[in-house]
Structures are given as C-alpha cells and as structure tokens.
Amino acid sequence: MTCEFEINDGAYLLGAITPAQRAEFERHLAGCPQCRESVAQLAVLPGLLSWLVKEDVPTDESRRKFIAGEIANLVAVGLRA
C-alpha cells in the first residue's frame, strides 16, 4: 500500500517544503510507520549530497541524469555503511 505523503520524504529531509507542509508532514509521521521508515532510510541523503562538488555537475541537459545517478550512488554507499 502506498501513502499519499510518500513523495514528501526527500523534500522534508532536504528542507525543500514550506513550514506549513513540514508541520503537516511531521504530524503525519507520528502515525505512519511507512513514512517514518522511508525518512529513516533517506536520513543520510543531506550529508551524502554534500560530497558533490559544484564543478562536478555539468550545466547542460544531462545535469538531471547526472545528479540522479550521483544521488543513487551516494545513497547506495550510505545504506551499505
């Protein structure tokens, strides 16, 4: 079963939601083990993203694919650590 809030986990961790959305998501987390688990698994993401060096990120249209790949690699490394 999926949760309507599941798309907010990464944005929540990265601080990319409004204060009102954050408060709503935090209230939701109190009663949703699925979202709590997702947030716990992604908790390493902000620290891992700091490993990216701005010069490593291309400015052309391949940027989105590059960033997605780097995030996936960093999360995989973080989850194995």
Secondary structure, 3 states (H helix, E strand, C coil): CCCCCHHHHHHHHHCCCCHHHHHHHHHHHCCCHHHHHHHHHHCCHHHHHCCCCHHHCCCCCCHHHHHHHHHHHHHHHHHHC
